[in-house]
């Protein structure tokens, strides 16, 4: 049983700090939301590492928005709905495609510099997009440029206080309303931060899997603390594996952007054969879930651990200009993109699901909002369209601040005392490391790109054996992170086992077909309630 709070809580015994808006997490969602809120509110921004550590920093491809006269919101809408495999919210997608361009203008005003060609935005095309609509920065370093611009502005903003290296253990709620967060400071002291509104911007949970493009901070904290606080969690069975992460001895699973294929790169198996024509009419530019499974099939058929991405037919000048970051990274491992085929394999990349919100980013817990990858707005459905994630963060970040401006002041005192019924025991130092590795192996083996009932059941049972962690005395970030990963992993395997079909980022070998008759619906979890199924 997962408890309401990870630790014993007595708010009367710890310091209280007050602010207008609490932003949990950095990245584009946290930075953008904090900056918009700070125009007339005091903001406390809490990050568990530094302001620069986030998934956004590693985003290469770009940000999707209708900028060109040859494009239209309707084209962008259709591309998003098709990629989402029937589970997108049409209303949320409409919001994204119509409000995305204004969000891009906000980023520019905040100092973001996008690449230009002849004075116009240099737009590229990525998988499953029908038009060139991807804005990018420094070729393939869009996320790093956005983080640079927004973090510089955030540090200079007198209305934003930044807490680096602080960990949010849990959200504090009473009668369905969020009062703020229980936070552990770097020295171990715990404080209660009370805010008129709390915004989760904590990213996804790529660390569920052994192989991921995400940094080590992506441990699903926001989803887990929201679940324990009573918010609804939706669509967590849909996990996007990026088709092309570097697969080379000694190298991390570094992302090889979708934009490389957008600029004409081929995928080849170890025999040197192009193979995407056997899987999808859009070839290398098919939706990510299709490409990722095709690569796994080729790896299995050829008994290999990777396939190749080949852009050697393009000029060295184009490759170095368009993909300087990827080019230099591969070169560090003796791989020259202009002359060598690059070995790649799928890696966990993005969670389509998360904390369920309305069209203004608000959850079912009053005064609690979610923005970015941690949220489930309905934009992505069962499979996210490339480069829609950064767009979603700014569009819904704008809307969250609109709603926060309407909130009346938070009234009343709150007294929370929660203690474990049994004495808590300490966790040996090495135990958490070993538990995390075991969890990652279980998830990759049984809840990865290909799933079936037997494997999911076995995986869920193995995960459930680790529930004793919640009875332990937790004092360290690594312990909280593992507890949060386990929380999210159990939700994910439960949803994946329940969904007896294949759709988007969820593929069942024992139910290989999409089934709109039985499964055109969301699986939703809420603490203390039976699983909810919501038809579209």
Buried (B, 14 or more C-beta within 10 A) or exposed (E): EBBBBBBBBEBEEBEEBEBBBBBBBBBBBBBBBBBBBBEEBBBBBBBBBEBBBBBBBBBBBBBBBBBBEEBBBEBBBBBBBBBBBBBBBBEBBBBBBBBBBEBBEBBBEBBBEBBEEEEEBBBBBBBBBBBBBBBBBBBBBBBBBBBBBBBBBBEEBEBBBBBBBBBBBBBBBEEEBBBBBBBBEEEEEBBBBBBBBBBBBBBBBBBBBBBBBBBEBBBBBBBBBBBBBBBBBBBBBBBBBBBBBBBBEEBBBBBBBBBBBBBEBBBBBBEEBBBBEEBBEBBBBBBBBBBBBBBBBBBEEBEBEBBBBBBBEBEEEEBBEBBBBBBEBBEEBEBEBBEBBBBBBBBBBBBBBBBBBBBBBBBBBBBBBBBBBBBBBBBBBBBBBBBBBBBBBBBBBBBBBEBBEEBEEBEEEBEBEEEBEEEBEEBEEEBBEEBBEBBBBBBBBBBBBBBBBEBBEBBBEBBEEBBEBBBBEBBBBBBBBBBBBBBBBBBBBBBBBEBEBBBBBBBBEEBEEBEEEEBBBBBBBBBEEEEBEEEE
